[in-house]
Amino acid sequence: MHTVSGGEVAGILVAVFWAILVSFLAVALARVAQTLKATTKLVADVTDQAVPLLAEASAAVRSAQTQIDRVDSIASDVQEVTSNASALSTTVASTFGGPLVKVAAFGYGVRRALGGRKEDVPAKAPRRTVIVGRTVTRRGARGKRD
């Protein structure tokens, strides 16, 4: 029989230790490889979904810019219409305003002159008011005579 020396036992122990260490490292490397494969697949999926989303976002921004341009155009048209309406109202007021006021004042004066007095009642003298030493006649004053 052969007796096993201390060096042989130490060699066997080192060999077993290295075998266990290599097994653990192989398992760890296999798991790291699986994680890297899953990460690569995830990045590819995100890229596949992000590209269409970016295209849709770009289209939405272009559409919003088009709508903003339309609103700007409408706003400038409304401003022009407002300016034209203001000019038109100023023109109408200056053209017809003065004569209409004169006609209305004339009609009021005629109505007042014809219908203001009754034939059997004498006209009242205008009421006089004293202000700082001078006498002022109030037009259209009604009430008792001084």
Contacts in CASP RR format, 6 or more apart in sequence:
PFRMAT RR
TARGET T0000
AUTHOR 0000-0000-0000
METHOD contacts of the structure
MODEL  1
MHTVSGGEVAGILVAVFWAILVSFLAVALARVAQTLKATTKLVADVTDQA
VPLLAEASAAVRSAQTQIDRVDSIASDVQEVTSNASALSTTVASTFGGPL
VKVAAFGYGVRRALGGRKEDVPAKAPRRTVIVGRTVTRRGARGKRD
117 123 0 8 1.000
124 142 0 8 1.000
124 143 0 8 1.000
124 145 0 8 1.000
125 145 0 8 1.000
126 137 0 8 1.000
126 138 0 8 1.000
126 139 0 8 1.000
126 140 0 8 1.000
126 141 0 8 1.000
127 137 0 8 1.000
127 138 0 8 1.000
127 141 0 8 1.000
127 142 0 8 1.000
127 143 0 8 1.000
127 145 0 8 1.000
127 146 0 8 1.000
128 135 0 8 1.000
128 136 0 8 1.000
128 137 0 8 1.000
128 138 0 8 1.000
128 146 0 8 1.000
129 135 0 8 1.000
129 136 0 8 1.000
129 137 0 8 1.000
129 138 0 8 1.000
130 136 0 8 1.000
END
